[in-house]
Amino acid sequence: MSLSWLANRRHRVCIKGVMSGWMSVLSGFPQGSVLGALLFLVYINDLDTGLINELLKFADNTKVFGKVTDWSDRESFQEDRLLG
């Protein structure tokens, strides 16, 4: 397997219009991709299917929430948590 896309990477920063010089990247790997955001949305699109409680999705954070007033509410909330 070729890892050529990891080799010979360089970067620079720009702050208030002033560019630094190019520097070699010695560790890590490139973040993100052209399709990454779309594929993530497709992946989480049906995350709330079958849930009894509510689901909030923002960027890459997800929160299950609901009103718990008695033991059966607690049970249903725990079931939703276990499904996810």
MISE-348603 format. One record per atom (N, C-alpha, C): residue number from 1; residue in one letter; chain; atom name; x, y, z. Coordinates in nm, 4 decimals. Example, Ala and Ser with C-alpha at 12.3 -4.5 7.8 and 13.67 -1.06 7.14 Angstrom:
@resi 1 | resn A | chain A | name N | u 1.3190 | v -0.5690 | w 0.7800 $
@resi 1 | resn A | chain A | name CA | u 1.2300 | v -0.4500 | w 0.7800 $
@resi 1 | resn A | chain A | name C | u 1.3200 | v -0.3300 | w 0.7800 $
@resi 2 | resn S | chain A | name N | u 1.2850 | v -0.2250 | w 0.7080 $
@resi 2 | resn S | chain A | name CA | u 1.3670 | v -0.1060 | w 0.7140 $
@resi 2 | resn S | chain A | name C | u 1.2900 | v 0.0030 | w 0.7870 $
END
This chain:
@resi 1 | resn M | chain A | name N | u 0.0842 | v -0.1178 | w 0.0000 $
@resi 1 | resn M | chain A | name CA | u 0.0000 | v 0.0000 | w 0.0000 $
@resi 1 | resn M | chain A | name C | u 0.0891 | v 0.1246 | w 0.0000 $
@resi 2 | resn S | chain A | name N | u 0.0643 | v 0.2120 | w -0.0923 $
@resi 2 | resn S | chain A | name CA | u 0.1439 | v 0.3336 | w -0.1032 $
@resi 2 | resn S | chain A | name C | u 0.0885 | v 0.4426 | w -0.0119 $
@resi 3 | resn L | chain A | name N | u 0.1755 | v 0.5071 | w 0.0611 $
@resi 3 | resn L | chain A | name CA | u 0.1361 | v 0.6177 | w 0.1478 $
@resi 3 | resn L | chain A | name C | u 0.1918 | v 0.7493 | w 0.0940 $
@resi 4 | resn S | chain A | name N | u 0.2015 | v 0.7606 | w -0.0369 $
@resi 4 | resn S | chain A | name CA | u 0.2629 | v 0.8786 | w -0.0964 $
@resi 4 | resn S | chain A | name C | u 0.1851 | v 1.0067 | w -0.0637 $
@resi 5 | resn W | chain A | name N | u 0.0581 | v 0.9962 | w -0.0361 $
@resi 5 | resn W | chain A | name CA | u -0.0199 | v 1.1162 | w -0.0024 $
@resi 5 | resn W | chain A | name C | u 0.0179 | v 1.1701 | w 0.1350 $
@resi 6 | resn L | chain A | name N | u 0.0936 | v 1.0915 | w 0.2135 $
@resi 6 | resn L | chain A | name CA | u 0.1420 | v 1.1381 | w 0.3429 $
@resi 6 | resn L | chain A | name C | u 0.2826 | v 1.1977 | w 0.3338 $
@resi 7 | resn A | chain A | name N | u 0.3503 | v 1.1749 | w 0.2223 $
@resi 7 | resn A | chain A | name CA | u 0.4897 | v 1.2182 | w 0.2089 $
@resi 7 | resn A | chain A | name C | u 0.4986 | v 1.3590 | w 0.1488 $
@resi 8 | resn N | chain A | name N | u 0.6064 | v 1.4269 | w 0.1818 $
@resi 8 | resn N | chain A | name CA | u 0.6381 | v 1.5572 | w 0.1223 $
@resi 8 | resn N | chain A | name C | u 0.5279 | v 1.6615 | w 0.1414 $
@resi 9 | resn R | chain A | name N | u 0.4662 | v 1.6628 | w 0.2575 $
@resi 9 | resn R | chain A | name CA | u 0.3628 | v 1.7640 | w 0.2848 $
@resi 9 | resn R | chain A | name C | u 0.4281 | v 1.8865 | w 0.3459 $
@resi 10 | resn R | chain A | name N | u 0.3744 | v 2.0034 | w 0.3101 $
@resi 10 | resn R | chain A | name CA | u 0.4243 | v 2.1290 | w 0.3655 $
@resi 10 | resn R | chain A | name C | u 0.3038 | v 2.2157 | w 0.4001 $
@resi 11 | resn H | chain A | name N | u 0.3253 | v 2.3073 | w 0.4906 $
@resi 11 | resn H | chain A | name CA | u 0.2177 | v 2.4009 | w 0.5243 $
@resi 11 | resn H | chain A | name C | u 0.2766 | v 2.5367 | w 0.5596 $
@resi 12 | resn R | chain A | name N | u 0.1864 | v 2.6340 | w 0.5641 $
@resi 12 | resn R | chain A | name CA | u 0.2224 | v 2.7683 | w 0.6091 $
@resi 12 | resn R | chain A | name C | u 0.0976 | v 2.8303 | w 0.6701 $
@resi 13 | resn V | chain A | name N | u 0.1150 | v 2.9350 | w 0.7447 $
@resi 13 | resn V | chain A | name CA | u 0.0010 | v 3.0024 | w 0.8070 $
@resi 13 | resn V | chain A | name C | u -0.0065 | v 3.1460 | w 0.7575 $
@resi 14 | resn C | chain A | name N | u -0.1266 | v 3.2012 | w 0.7665 $
@resi 14 | resn C | chain A | name CA | u -0.1485 | v 3.3399 | w 0.7286 $
@resi 14 | resn C | chain A | name C | u -0.2209 | v 3.4082 | w 0.8443 $
@resi 15 | resn I | chain A | name N | u -0.1606 | v 3.5134 | w 0.8984 $
@resi 15 | resn I | chain A | name CA | u -0.2217 | v 3.5889 | w 1.0074 $
@resi 15 | resn I | chain A | name C | u -0.2265 | v 3.7353 | w 0.9658 $
@resi 16 | resn K | chain A | name N | u -0.3479 | v 3.7870 | w 0.9603 $
@resi 16 | resn K | chain A | name CA | u -0.3705 | v 3.9266 | w 0.9207 $
@resi 16 | resn K | chain A | name C | u -0.3013 | v 3.9607 | w 0.7892 $
@resi 17 | resn G | chain A | name N | u -0.3094 | v 3.8665 | w 0.6950 $
@resi 17 | resn G | chain A | name CA | u -0.2548 | v 3.8905 | w 0.5622 $
@resi 17 | resn G | chain A | name C | u -0.1061 | v 3.8666 | w 0.5471 $
@resi 18 | resn V | chain A | name N | u -0.0367 | v 3.8314 | w 0.6531 $
@resi 18 | resn V | chain A | name CA | u 0.1075 | v 3.8058 | w 0.6465 $
@resi 18 | resn V | chain A | name C | u 0.1291 | v 3.6543 | w 0.6452 $
@resi 19 | resn M | chain A | name N | u 0.1970 | v 3.6071 | w 0.5394 $
@resi 19 | resn M | chain A | name CA | u 0.2215 | v 3.4637 | w 0.5226 $
@resi 19 | resn M | chain A | name C | u 0.3569 | v 3.4234 | w 0.5816 $
@resi 20 | resn S | chain A | name N | u 0.3566 | v 3.3085 | w 0.6485 $
@resi 20 | resn S | chain A | name CA | u 0.4833 | v 3.2516 | w 0.6944 $
@resi 20 | resn S | chain A | name C | u 0.5488 | v 3.1793 | w 0.5775 $
@resi 21 | resn G | chain A | name N | u 0.6693 | v 3.1328 | w 0.5988 $
@resi 21 | resn G | chain A | name CA | u 0.7341 | v 3.0498 | w 0.4981 $
@resi 21 | resn G | chain A | name C | u 0.6785 | v 2.9076 | w 0.5028 $
@resi 22 | resn W | chain A | name N | u 0.7012 | v 2.8330 | w 0.3965 $
@resi 22 | resn W | chain A | name CA | u 0.6572 | v 2.6936 | w 0.3926 $
@resi 22 | resn W | chain A | name C | u 0.7448 | v 2.6097 | w 0.4860 $
@resi 23 | resn M | chain A | name N | u 0.6808 | v 2.5191 | w 0.5604 $
@resi 23 | resn M | chain A | name CA | u 0.7514 | v 2.4285 | w 0.6511 $
@resi 23 | resn M | chain A | name C | u 0.7077 | v 2.2852 | w 0.6203 $
@resi 24 | resn S | chain A | name N | u 0.7994 | v 2.1916 | w 0.6344 $
@resi 24 | resn S | chain A | name CA | u 0.7659 | v 2.0500 | w 0.6150 $
@resi 24 | resn S | chain A | name C | u 0.6812 | v 2.0012 | w 0.7316 $
@resi 25 | resn V | chain A | name N | u 0.5831 | v 1.9159 | w 0.7015 $
@resi 25 | resn V | chain A | name CA | u 0.5002 | v 1.8524 | w 0.8041 $
@resi 25 | resn V | chain A | name C | u 0.5634 | v 1.7169 | w 0.8325 $
@resi 26 | resn L | chain A | name N | u 0.6056 | v 1.6967 | w 0.9565 $
@resi 26 | resn L | chain A | name CA | u 0.6806 | v 1.5763 | w 0.9909 $
@resi 26 | resn L | chain A | name C | u 0.5964 | v 1.4684 | w 1.0572 $
@resi 27 | resn S | chain A | name N | u 0.4746 | v 1.5015 | w 1.1010 $
@resi 27 | resn S | chain A | name CA | u 0.3910 | v 1.4010 | w 1.1678 $
@resi 27 | resn S | chain A | name C | u 0.2444 | v 1.4330 | w 1.1419 $
@resi 28 | resn G | chain A | name N | u 0.1582 | v 1.3397 | w 1.1822 $
@resi 28 | resn G | chain A | name CA | u 0.0150 | v 1.3585 | w 1.1649 $
@resi 28 | resn G | chain A | name C | u -0.0308 | v 1.3180 | w 1.0263 $
@resi 29 | resn F | chain A | name N | u -0.1556 | v 1.3497 | w 0.9956 $
@resi 29 | resn F | chain A | name CA | u -0.2104 | v 1.3199 | w 0.8644 $
@resi 29 | resn F | chain A | name C | u -0.3115 | v 1.4272 | w 0.8283 $
@resi 30 | resn P | chain A | name N | u -0.3421 | v 1.4439 | w 0.7006 $
@resi 30 | resn P | chain A | name CA | u -0.4337 | v 1.5499 | w 0.6574 $
@resi 30 | resn P | chain A | name C | u -0.5726 | v 1.5324 | w 0.7188 $
@resi 31 | resn Q | chain A | name N | u -0.6318 | v 1.6418 | w 0.7582 $
@resi 31 | resn Q | chain A | name CA | u -0.7656 | v 1.6389 | w 0.8171 $
@resi 31 | resn Q | chain A | name C | u -0.8691 | v 1.6777 | w 0.7122 $
@resi 32 | resn G | chain A | name N | u -0.9860 | v 1.6144 | w 0.7203 $
@resi 32 | resn G | chain A | name CA | u -1.0949 | v 1.6520 | w 0.6321 $
@resi 32 | resn G | chain A | name C | u -1.0790 | v 1.5970 | w 0.4918 $
@resi 33 | resn S | chain A | name N | u -1.1829 | v 1.6155 | w 0.4148 $
@resi 33 | resn S | chain A | name CA | u -1.1829 | v 1.5723 | w 0.2762 $
@resi 33 | resn S | chain A | name C | u -1.2945 | v 1.6455 | w 0.2046 $
@resi 34 | resn V | chain A | name N | u -1.2985 | v 1.6302 | w 0.0759 $
@resi 34 | resn V | chain A | name CA | u -1.4039 | v 1.6937 | w -0.0028 $
@resi 34 | resn V | chain A | name C | u -1.5396 | v 1.6334 | w 0.0316 $
@resi 35 | resn L | chain A | name N | u -1.5454 | v 1.5022 | w 0.0456 $
@resi 35 | resn L | chain A | name CA | u -1.6720 | v 1.4339 | w 0.0736 $
@resi 35 | resn L | chain A | name C | u -1.6990 | v 1.4119 | w 0.2216 $
@resi 36 | resn G | chain A | name N | u -1.6017 | v 1.4407 | w 0.3081 $
@resi 36 | resn G | chain A | name CA | u -1.6148 | v 1.4107 | w 0.4504 $
@resi 36 | resn G | chain A | name C | u -1.7408 | v 1.4651 | w 0.5143 $
@resi 37 | resn A | chain A | name N | u -1.7698 | v 1.5931 | w 0.4938 $
@resi 37 | resn A | chain A | name CA | u -1.8874 | v 1.6545 | w 0.5557 $
@resi 37 | resn A | chain A | name C | u -2.0165 | v 1.5911 | w 0.5044 $
@resi 38 | resn L | chain A | name N | u -2.0254 | v 1.5669 | w 0.3754 $
@resi 38 | resn L | chain A | name CA | u -2.1457 | v 1.5051 | w 0.3180 $
@resi 38 | resn L | chain A | name C | u -2.1647 | v 1.3627 | w 0.3696 $
@resi 39 | resn L | chain A | name N | u -2.0579 | v 1.2856 | w 0.3717 $
@resi 39 | resn L | chain A | name CA | u -2.0680 | v 1.1478 | w 0.4208 $
@resi 39 | resn L | chain A | name C | u -2.1055 | v 1.1439 | w 0.5682 $
@resi 40 | resn F | chain A | name N | u -2.0559 | v 1.2387 | w 0.6471 $
@resi 40 | resn F | chain A | name CA | u -2.0935 | v 1.2457 | w 0.7881 $
@resi 40 | resn F | chain A | name C | u -2.2430 | v 1.2720 | w 0.8018 $
@resi 41 | resn L | chain A | name N | u -2.2963 | v 1.3653 | w 0.7229 $
@resi 41 | resn L | chain A | name CA | u -2.4399 | v 1.3947 | w 0.7280 $
@resi 41 | resn L | chain A | name C | u -2.5238 | v 1.2737 | w 0.6882 $
@resi 42 | resn V | chain A | name N | u -2.4800 | v 1.2020 | w 0.5872 $
@resi 42 | resn V | chain A | name CA | u -2.5515 | v 1.0802 | w 0.5463 $
@resi 42 | resn V | chain A | name C | u -2.5473 | v 0.9786 | w 0.6592 $
@resi 43 | resn Y | chain A | name N | u -2.4339 | v 0.9668 | w 0.7257 $
@resi 43 | resn Y | chain A | name CA | u -2.4159 | v 0.8708 | w 0.8345 $
@resi 43 | resn Y | chain A | name C | u -2.5080 | v 0.9007 | w 0.9525 $
@resi 44 | resn I | chain A | name N | u -2.5233 | v 1.0282 | w 0.9908 $
@resi 44 | resn I | chain A | name CA | u -2.6037 | v 1.0610 | w 1.1083 $
@resi 44 | resn I | chain A | name C | u -2.7476 | v 1.0985 | w 1.0750 $
@resi 45 | resn N | chain A | name N | u -2.7834 | v 1.1021 | w 0.9470 $
@resi 45 | resn N | chain A | name CA | u -2.9154 | v 1.1497 | w 0.9062 $
@resi 45 | resn N | chain A | name C | u -3.0292 | v 1.0755 | w 0.9751 $
@resi 46 | resn D | chain A | name N | u -3.0193 | v 0.9456 | w 0.9884 $
@resi 46 | resn D | chain A | name CA | u -3.1283 | v 0.8662 | w 1.0481 $
@resi 46 | resn D | chain A | name C | u -3.0951 | v 0.8213 | w 1.1899 $
@resi 47 | resn L | chain A | name N | u -3.0069 | v 0.8925 | w 1.2565 $
@resi 47 | resn L | chain A | name CA | u -2.9643 | v 0.8574 | w 1.3917 $
@resi 47 | resn L | chain A | name C | u -3.0816 | v 0.8531 | w 1.4897 $
@resi 48 | resn D | chain A | name N | u -3.1833 | v 0.9366 | w 1.4668 $
@resi 48 | resn D | chain A | name CA | u -3.2963 | v 0.9435 | w 1.5594 $
@resi 48 | resn D | chain A | name C | u -3.4094 | v 0.8465 | w 1.5238 $
@resi 49 | resn T | chain A | name N | u -3.3913 | v 0.7633 | w 1.4226 $
@resi 49 | resn T | chain A | name CA | u -3.4940 | v 0.6665 | w 1.3856 $
@resi 49 | resn T | chain A | name C | u -3.5175 | v 0.5687 | w 1.4999 $
@resi 50 | resn G | chain A | name N | u -3.6410 | v 0.5570 | w 1.5433 $
@resi 50 | resn G | chain A | name CA | u -3.6773 | v 0.4629 | w 1.6478 $
@resi 50 | resn G | chain A | name C | u -3.6618 | v 0.5151 | w 1.7893 $
@resi 51 | resn L | chain A | name N | u -3.6154 | v 0.6379 | w 1.8064 $
@resi 51 | resn L | chain A | name CA | u -3.6012 | v 0.6930 | w 1.9411 $
@resi 51 | resn L | chain A | name C | u -3.7356 | v 0.7415 | w 1.9941 $
@resi 52 | resn I | chain A | name N | u -3.7562 | v 0.7240 | w 2.1220 $
@resi 52 | resn I | chain A | name CA | u -3.8762 | v 0.7735 | w 2.1887 $
@resi 52 | resn I | chain A | name C | u -3.8564 | v 0.9192 | w 2.2282 $
@resi 53 | resn N | chain A | name N | u -3.7381 | v 0.9517 | w 2.2751 $
@resi 53 | resn N | chain A | name CA | u -3.7064 | v 1.0865 | w 2.3218 $
@resi 53 | resn N | chain A | name C | u -3.6564 | v 1.1736 | w 2.2072 $
@resi 54 | resn E | chain A | name N | u -3.6230 | v 1.2968 | w 2.2389 $
@resi 54 | resn E | chain A | name CA | u -3.5774 | v 1.3923 | w 2.1384 $
@resi 54 | resn E | chain A | name C | u -3.4264 | v 1.3815 | w 2.1181 $
@resi 55 | resn L | chain A | name N | u -3.3819 | v 1.4264 | w 2.0013 $
@resi 55 | resn L | chain A | name CA | u -3.2411 | v 1.4224 | w 1.9687 $
@resi 55 | resn L | chain A | name C | u -3.2002 | v 1.5571 | w 1.9108 $
@resi 56 | resn L | chain A | name N | u -3.0933 | v 1.6138 | w 1.9643 $
@resi 56 | resn L | chain A | name CA | u -3.0358 | v 1.7364 | w 1.9105 $
@resi 56 | resn L | chain A | name C | u -2.9054 | v 1.7007 | w 1.8409 $
@resi 57 | resn K | chain A | name N | u -2.8896 | v 1.7484 | w 1.7172 $
@resi 57 | resn K | chain A | name CA | u -2.7656 | v 1.7257 | w 1.6429 $
@resi 57 | resn K | chain A | name C | u -2.7099 | v 1.8619 | w 1.6032 $
@resi 58 | resn F | chain A | name N | u -2.5831 | v 1.8842 | w 1.6346 $
@resi 58 | resn F | chain A | name CA | u -2.5149 | v 2.0055 | w 1.5922 $
@resi 58 | resn F | chain A | name C | u -2.3707 | v 1.9703 | w 1.5622 $
@resi 59 | resn A | chain A | name N | u -2.3295 | v 1.9957 | w 1.4388 $
@resi 59 | resn A | chain A | name CA | u -2.1947 | v 1.9613 | w 1.3938 $
@resi 59 | resn A | chain A | name C | u -2.1695 | v 1.8143 | w 1.4245 $
@resi 60 | resn D | chain A | name N | u -2.0704 | v 1.7824 | w 1.5070 $
@resi 60 | resn D | chain A | name CA | u -2.0431 | v 1.6417 | w 1.5378 $
@resi 60 | resn D | chain A | name C | u -2.0851 | v 1.6055 | w 1.6798 $
@resi 61 | resn N | chain A | name N | u -2.1755 | v 1.6841 | w 1.7386 $
@resi 61 | resn N | chain A | name CA | u -2.2263 | v 1.6561 | w 1.8730 $
@resi 61 | resn N | chain A | name C | u -2.3709 | v 1.6102 | w 1.8662 $
@resi 62 | resn T | chain A | name N | u -2.4063 | v 1.5158 | w 1.9499 $
@resi 62 | resn T | chain A | name CA | u -2.5421 | v 1.4635 | w 1.9550 $
@resi 62 | resn T | chain A | name C | u -2.5842 | v 1.4531 | w 2.0999 $
@resi 63 | resn K | chain A | name N | u -2.7100 | v 1.4921 | w 2.1283 $
@resi 63 | resn K | chain A | name CA | u -2.7612 | v 1.4854 | w 2.2647 $
@resi 63 | resn K | chain A | name C | u -2.9030 | v 1.4293 | w 2.2622 $
@resi 64 | resn V | chain A | name N | u -2.9265 | v 1.3245 | w 2.3404 $
@resi 64 | resn V | chain A | name CA | u -3.0606 | v 1.2697 | w 2.3583 $
@resi 64 | resn V | chain A | name C | u -3.1191 | v 1.3353 | w 2.4824 $
@resi 65 | resn F | chain A | name N | u -3.2422 | v 1.3848 | w 2.4710 $
@resi 65 | resn F | chain A | name CA | u -3.3034 | v 1.4479 | w 2.5874 $
@resi 65 | resn F | chain A | name C | u -3.4523 | v 1.4172 | w 2.5910 $
@resi 66 | resn G | chain A | name N | u -3.5085 | v 1.4260 | w 2.7088 $
@resi 66 | resn G | chain A | name CA | u -3.6512 | v 1.4038 | w 2.7265 $
@resi 66 | resn G | chain A | name C | u -3.6910 | v 1.4322 | w 2.8698 $
@resi 67 | resn K | chain A | name N | u -3.8194 | v 1.4462 | w 2.8904 $
@resi 67 | resn K | chain A | name CA | u -3.8719 | v 1.4738 | w 3.0235 $
@resi 67 | resn K | chain A | name C | u -3.8897 | v 1.3415 | w 3.0980 $
@resi 68 | resn V | chain A | name N | u -3.8347 | v 1.3360 | w 3.2175 $
@resi 68 | resn V | chain A | name CA | u -3.8454 | v 1.2160 | w 3.3001 $
@resi 68 | resn V | chain A | name C | u -3.9219 | v 1.2538 | w 3.4264 $
@resi 69 | resn T | chain A | name N | u -4.0454 | v 1.2013 | w 3.4378 $
@resi 69 | resn T | chain A | name CA | u -4.1280 | v 1.2324 | w 3.5547 $
@resi 69 | resn T | chain A | name C | u -4.1589 | v 1.1106 | w 3.6396 $
@resi 70 | resn D | chain A | name N | u -4.1382 | v 0.9922 | w 3.5830 $
@resi 70 | resn D | chain A | name CA | u -4.1640 | v 0.8710 | w 3.6608 $
@resi 70 | resn D | chain A | name C | u -4.0703 | v 0.7597 | w 3.6135 $
@resi 71 | resn W | chain A | name N | u -4.0864 | v 0.6430 | w 3.6764 $
@resi 71 | resn W | chain A | name CA | u -3.9963 | v 0.5318 | w 3.6482 $
@resi 71 | resn W | chain A | name C | u -4.0036 | v 0.4854 | w 3.5027 $
@resi 72 | resn S | chain A | name N | u -4.1225 | v 0.4856 | w 3.4425 $
@resi 72 | resn S | chain A | name CA | u -4.1345 | v 0.4396 | w 3.3036 $
@resi 72 | resn S | chain A | name C | u -4.0641 | v 0.5367 | w 3.2076 $
@resi 73 | resn D | chain A | name N | u -4.0698 | v 0.6679 | w 3.2377 $
@resi 73 | resn D | chain A | name CA | u -3.9950 | v 0.7650 | w 3.1573 $
@resi 73 | resn D | chain A | name C | u -3.8458 | v 0.7369 | w 3.1665 $
@resi 74 | resn R | chain A | name N | u -3.8015 | v 0.7051 | w 3.2868 $
@resi 74 | resn R | chain A | name CA | u -3.6606 | v 0.6735 | w 3.3075 $
@resi 74 | resn R | chain A | name C | u -3.6215 | v 0.5513 | w 3.2257 $
@resi 75 | resn E | chain A | name N | u -3.7055 | v 0.4499 | w 3.2280 $
@resi 75 | resn E | chain A | name CA | u -3.6784 | v 0.3271 | w 3.1530 $
@resi 75 | resn E | chain A | name C | u -3.6686 | v 0.3557 | w 3.0027 $
@resi 76 | resn S | chain A | name N | u -3.7631 | v 0.4338 | w 2.9491 $
@resi 76 | resn S | chain A | name CA | u -3.7614 | v 0.4626 | w 2.8055 $
@resi 76 | resn S | chain A | name C | u -3.6386 | v 0.5460 | w 2.7681 $
@resi 77 | resn F | chain A | name N | u -3.6010 | v 0.6373 | w 2.8564 $
@resi 77 | resn F | chain A | name CA | u -3.4822 | v 0.7180 | w 2.8310 $
@resi 77 | resn F | chain A | name C | u -3.3578 | v 0.6301 | w 2.8275 $
@resi 78 | resn Q | chain A | name N | u -3.3473 | v 0.5362 | w 2.9192 $
@resi 78 | resn Q | chain A | name CA | u -3.2332 | v 0.4455 | w 2.9209 $
@resi 78 | resn Q | chain A | name C | u -3.2315 | v 0.3561 | w 2.7973 $
@resi 79 | resn E | chain A | name N | u -3.3478 | v 0.3133 | w 2.7516 $
@resi 79 | resn E | chain A | name CA | u -3.3547 | v 0.2312 | w 2.6301 $
@resi 79 | resn E | chain A | name C | u -3.3023 | v 0.3091 | w 2.5098 $
@resi 80 | resn D | chain A | name N | u -3.3425 | v 0.4361 | w 2.4972 $
@resi 80 | resn D | chain A | name CA | u -3.2915 | v 0.5193 | w 2.3877 $
@resi 80 | resn D | chain A | name C | u -3.1406 | v 0.5317 | w 2.3959 $
@resi 81 | resn R | chain A | name N | u -3.0882 | v 0.5512 | w 2.5153 $
@resi 81 | resn R | chain A | name CA | u -2.9436 | v 0.5656 | w 2.5334 $
@resi 81 | resn R | chain A | name C | u -2.8719 | v 0.4387 | w 2.4899 $
@resi 82 | resn L | chain A | name N | u -2.9286 | v 0.3233 | w 2.5205 $
@resi 82 | resn L | chain A | name CA | u -2.8636 | v 0.1963 | w 2.4870 $
@resi 82 | resn L | chain A | name C | u -2.8691 | v 0.1672 | w 2.3389 $
@resi 83 | resn L | chain A | name N | u -2.9737 | v 0.2151 | w 2.2695 $
@resi 83 | resn L | chain A | name CA | u -2.9846 | v 0.1911 | w 2.1268 $
@resi 83 | resn L | chain A | name C | u -2.8779 | v 0.2658 | w 2.0481 $
@resi 84 | resn G | chain A | name N | u -2.8387 | v 0.3849 | w 2.0982 $
@resi 84 | resn G | chain A | name CA | u -2.7461 | v 0.4713 | w 2.0246 $
@resi 84 | resn G | chain A | name C | u -2.6071 | v 0.4312 | w 2.0351 $
END
